[in-house]
């Protein structure tokens, strides 16, 4: 997950649970020997150090990745450094343009088509020893023109995070947990008091798309643009009413960088975020008590957004064999469970599901969301359309949702057809 805009959700401060790290796929291999060829066209091999570029959800995620990479590096003998991007998309694009991209990097599904299409990525998915352990839907998200490009590093869904102290102070109980839009409006109004807004979220499709899904809408369906559907119009009108009513609020307008910060600072009583928020809460706001509930159903039923990133590998990396070994380590069962404890994402591999559920009984709402979640469009060019969409959503409070969506529809049709 970028997880704050993927924050990216792309997506997602905590204590890293340390323990025995399992080095997967390393064995006694020598990284400076020629690599075996495979469906990915063979892997380069050298003694070069590896560089990783990540878009972190916070200090907890950064520290967890740095610790894991350091452990792998110590065992493998291959130097590796982690760089945290301020703007992942921009810095990654600059690296490719300059001919010096990182060896491995967080890559969102919507970026696959563009980078794969211009030859920037190495398709290494079929080389992974643990390739059959990934959830099939995640593999599909990172498959382009029939090639499985990169290992999904984790995944997350959006749900409703509730400040339990503010909830109780407002006289609300478990019986008041909202299951419909009308109920969400009612509790948000009741929680809006003393400078606290009832419900907050980031001003982007990566969050508001949950309402669109609940209304039965999406941006692209069966390969065609459907952005200006009545379902999507209804969803944005619902959000607009909440913003103008003062019981919904954009995190940015409340003085926070993202929803998790707004929630941690008690600027909002509820927030729509992914399970990566857990790490930030533990590290930065440990005294804030909260619970997680499924988002309420809309006119069309339950709906949310699901996010994942993969470990992209540069086609020009001189040490792809070591990079592959590192990816297998980072996506192993033990390491993904350690990441989950550190900053909240759900493991992308099926073998970790039962243990994750046992260790995270209070977070099962996130896992339930996987059954009805929508993915963002992944066709080449849709990322730019969504960026423009997000810029228009900043002024949703004073704009006509239909006009915004008509603009998005026009832009999407130029990319995917309508």
Residue pairs with C-beta under 8 A, 6 or more apart in sequence:
1 7
1 8
1 9
1 10
1 11
1 12
1 57
1 154
1 155
1 156
1 274
1 276
1 307
1 308
1 309
1 345
2 8
2 9
2 10
2 11
2 55
2 88
2 89
2 106
2 108
2 309
3 9
3 10
3 11
3 12
3 55
3 57
3 156
3 274
3 276
3 307
3 309
4 10
4 11
4 12
4 57
4 202
4 257
4 258
4 260
5 202
5 204
5 206
5 390
6 55
6 108
6 206
6 307
6 309
6 376
7 55
7 57
7 202
7 206
7 258
7 276
8 55
8 88
8 108
8 206
9 156
9 206
9 207
9 274
9 276
9 305
9 307
10 55
10 88
10 106
10 108
10 206
10 307
10 309
11 57
11 156
11 274
11 276
11 307
11 309
11 345
12 57
12 58
12 61
12 156
12 260
12 274
12 275
12 276
12 277
12 278
12 279
12 280
12 343
12 344
12 345
13 58
13 59
13 60
13 279
13 280
13 281
13 282
13 283
13 284
13 343
14 60
14 64
14 278
14 279
14 280
14 281
14 282
14 283
14 341
14 342
14 343
14 344
15 60
15 282
15 283
15 341
15 342
16 60
16 63
16 64
16 67
16 338
16 341
16 342
17 338
17 341
17 342
18 67
18 338
19 334
19 338
20 334
21 68
21 71
21 72
21 75
21 329
21 334
21 335
21 338
22 329
22 332
22 333
22 334
22 335
23 72
23 75
23 76
23 329
24 129
24 130
24 325
24 328
24 329
24 332
25 129
25 324
25 325
25 328
25 329
26 72
26 75
26 76
26 325
26 329
29 321
29 325
31 45
31 46
31 47
31 76
31 77
31 78
31 319
31 321
31 322
31 325
32 45
32 46
32 47
33 45
34 45
35 42
35 43
35 44
35 45
35 320
35 321
36 42
36 43
38 126
38 127
39 123
39 126
39 127
39 147
40 122
40 123
40 124
40 125
40 126
40 127
40 147
41 123
43 122
43 124
43 127
43 320
43 321
43 324
44 317
44 318
44 319
44 320
44 321
45 319
45 320
45 321
45 322
46 318
46 319
47 319
48 318
48 319
49 78
49 79
49 80
49 81
49 319
50 78
50 79
50 80
50 81
50 103
50 104
50 317
50 319
50 322
50 323
50 326
51 80
51 81
51 83
51 102
51 103
51 104
52 65
52 69
52 80
52 81
52 82
52 83
52 102
52 103
52 104
52 105
53 83
53 85
53 88
53 91
53 92
53 95
53 102
53 104
53 105
53 106
54 61
54 62
54 65
54 82
54 83
54 84
54 85
54 88
54 105
54 106
55 84
55 85
55 88
55 106
55 309
56 62
56 65
56 84
56 85
57 260
57 276
57 279
57 280
57 343
58 260
58 279
58 280
58 283
58 284
58 343
59 283
59 284
60 279
60 280
60 282
60 283
60 342
60 343
61 276
61 279
61 339
61 342
61 343
62 82
62 84
63 342
64 279
64 338
64 339
64 342
64 343
65 82
65 330
65 339
66 82
68 329
68 330
68 335
68 338
68 339
69 80
69 81
69 82
69 326
69 330
70 80
72 78
72 80
72 325
72 326
72 329
72 330
73 79
73 80
76 322
76 325
76 326
78 319
78 322
78 326
80 326
83 102
85 91
85 92
88 105
88 106
89 111
89 383
92 101
92 102
92 105
92 107
95 101
95 102
96 115
96 120
96 314
99 316
101 120
101 314
101 316
101 317
102 314
103 313
103 314
103 317
103 319
103 320
103 323
104 311
104 312
104 313
104 314
104 317
104 323
104 326
104 327
105 311
105 312
105 314
106 153
106 309
106 310
106 311
106 312
107 115
107 121
107 150
107 309
107 310
107 311
107 312
108 307
108 309
108 376
108 383
109 141
109 142
109 308
109 310
109 375
109 376
109 378
110 376
110 377
110 378
110 382
110 383
110 386
111 312
111 383
112 121
112 141
112 142
112 144
112 149
112 150
112 310
112 378
113 144
113 378
113 379
113 380
113 381
114 380
114 381
114 383
115 121
115 312
116 123
116 144
116 145
116 147
116 149
117 144
117 380
119 315
120 314
120 315
120 316
121 149
121 150
121 312
121 313
121 314
121 315
122 149
122 313
122 314
122 315
122 317
122 320
123 144
123 147
123 148
123 149
123 150
124 149
124 150
124 151
124 313
124 320
124 324
124 327
125 131
125 139
125 142
125 143
125 147
125 148
125 149
125 150
125 151
126 147
126 148
127 324
128 151
128 324
128 327
128 328
128 331
129 328
130 151
130 328
130 331
130 332
130 349
131 139
131 148
131 151
133 333
133 349
133 350
133 351
134 151
134 152
134 331
134 348
134 349
134 350
135 152
135 155
135 348
135 349
135 350
137 375
138 152
138 155
138 308
138 348
139 148
139 152
141 152
141 308
141 375
141 378
142 148
142 149
142 150
142 151
142 152
142 310
143 149
149 310
149 312
150 310
150 311
150 312
150 313
150 327
151 310
151 311
151 327
151 328
151 331
151 348
152 308
152 309
152 310
152 331
152 348
153 308
153 309
153 310
153 311
153 330
153 331
153 345
153 348
154 308
154 309
154 336
154 339
154 340
154 345
154 346
154 347
154 348
155 306
155 307
155 308
155 345
155 346
155 348
155 370
156 274
156 275
156 276
156 306
156 307
156 308
156 344
156 345
156 346
156 366
157 274
157 275
157 304
157 305
157 306
157 307
157 346
157 366
157 367
157 369
157 370
157 373
158 207
158 210
158 272
158 273
158 274
158 295
158 304
158 305
158 306
158 307
158 369
158 373
159 272
159 273
159 274
159 275
159 292
159 293
159 294
159 295
159 304
159 365
159 366
159 369
160 178
160 270
160 271
160 272
160 292
160 293
160 294
160 295
160 296
160 365
161 263
161 270
161 271
161 272
161 273
161 277
161 290
161 291
161 292
162 177
162 269
162 270
162 290
162 291
162 292
162 293
163 263
163 266
163 268
163 269
163 270
163 288
163 289
163 290
164 289
164 290
164 291
165 288
165 289
166 191
166 196
166 266
166 269
167 176
167 191
167 269
167 291
170 187
170 190
170 191
170 193
170 269
171 190
172 187
172 190
172 191
176 183
176 187
177 293
178 184
178 186
178 187
178 293
178 296
179 296
179 297
180 296
180 297
180 298
181 214
181 238
181 296
181 297
181 298
181 299
183 296
184 199
184 296
185 242
185 247
187 198
187 270
188 198
188 199
188 242
188 247
188 248
188 269
188 270
189 198
189 245
189 247
190 198
191 198
191 199
191 247
191 269
191 270
192 198
192 246
192 247
192 269
195 267
196 266
196 267
196 268
196 269
197 246
197 247
197 248
197 249
197 254
197 267
197 268
197 269
198 247
198 248
198 268
198 269
198 270
199 242
199 247
199 248
199 249
199 268
199 269
199 270
199 271
199 272
200 248
200 249
200 250
200 251
200 254
200 256
200 259
200 262
200 263
200 267
200 268
200 270
200 271
200 272
201 207
201 208
201 248
201 250
201 251
201 259
201 271
201 272
201 273
202 250
202 251
202 252
202 258
202 259
203 250
203 251
203 252
203 253
203 390
203 393
203 394
203 396
204 390
204 393
205 212
205 219
205 376
205 386
205 389
205 390
205 393
206 305
206 307
206 376
206 386
206 390
207 259
207 272
207 273
207 305
208 235
208 236
208 239
208 393
209 218
209 219
209 305
209 374
209 376
210 272
210 295
210 303
210 304
210 305
211 235
211 236
211 238
211 239
211 298
211 303
212 218
212 219
212 231
212 232
212 235
212 236
212 303
213 298
213 300
213 303
213 304
213 305
213 372
213 373
213 374
214 235
214 295
214 296
214 297
214 298
214 299
214 300
214 301
214 302
214 303
214 304
215 231
215 232
215 234
215 235
215 238
215 298
215 299
215 300
215 303
216 231
216 298
216 299
216 300
216 301
216 303
217 226
217 229
217 231
217 232
217 234
217 235
217 300
218 226
218 232
218 374
219 225
219 226
219 227
219 232
219 376
219 377
219 382
219 386
219 408
219 412
220 226
220 227
220 377
220 379
220 382
220 412
220 416
223 379
223 416
223 417
224 416
224 417
224 418
225 409
225 412
225 413
225 415
225 416
225 417
225 418
226 232
226 409
226 418
227 405
227 408
227 409
227 412
228 402
228 405
228 406
228 408
228 409
229 405
231 299
231 300
232 401
232 405
233 401
233 402
233 405
234 299
235 298
236 396
236 401
236 404
236 405
237 401
238 298
239 248
239 396
240 396
240 397
240 399
240 401
242 248
243 249
243 250
243 396
243 397
244 397
249 262
249 267
249 268
250 394
251 257
251 258
251 259
251 261
251 262
251 267
251 268
251 271
252 394
254 262
254 267
254 268
255 262
255 267
256 262
256 265
256 267
259 268
259 271
259 272
259 273
259 277
260 271
260 273
260 276
260 277
260 280
260 281
261 280
261 284
262 268
262 271
263 270
263 271
263 273
263 277
263 281
263 285
263 288
263 290
264 280
264 281
264 284
264 285
264 288
265 285
266 288
271 277
272 295
274 307
274 344
274 345
274 366
275 292
275 344
275 345
275 346
275 363
275 366
276 343
276 344
276 345
277 344
278 343
278 344
278 363
279 342
279 343
279 344
280 343
281 288
281 290
291 362
292 362
292 363
292 365
292 366
293 365
294 302
294 304
294 365
294 368
294 369
295 302
295 303
295 304
295 369
297 303
301 372
302 372
303 372
303 373
303 374
304 369
304 372
304 373
304 374
305 373
305 374
305 375
305 376
306 369
306 370
306 373
306 374
306 375
307 376
308 348
311 327
311 330
311 331
313 320
313 323
313 324
313 327
317 323
329 335
330 336
331 348
331 349
333 347
333 349
333 351
333 352
333 355
336 347
336 348
336 349
336 352
337 347
337 352
337 355
337 356
337 359
339 345
339 347
340 346
340 347
340 352
340 356
340 359
340 360
341 359
344 363
346 356
346 366
346 367
346 370
347 353
347 356
353 367
356 367
357 364
357 367
376 382
376 386
377 386
377 412
377 416
379 415
379 416
380 415
381 414
381 415
381 416
382 412
382 415
382 416
384 411
385 408
385 411
385 412
385 415
388 407
388 408
388 411
389 404
389 408
389 411
392 399
392 404
392 407
392 408
393 404
396 404
409 418
412 418
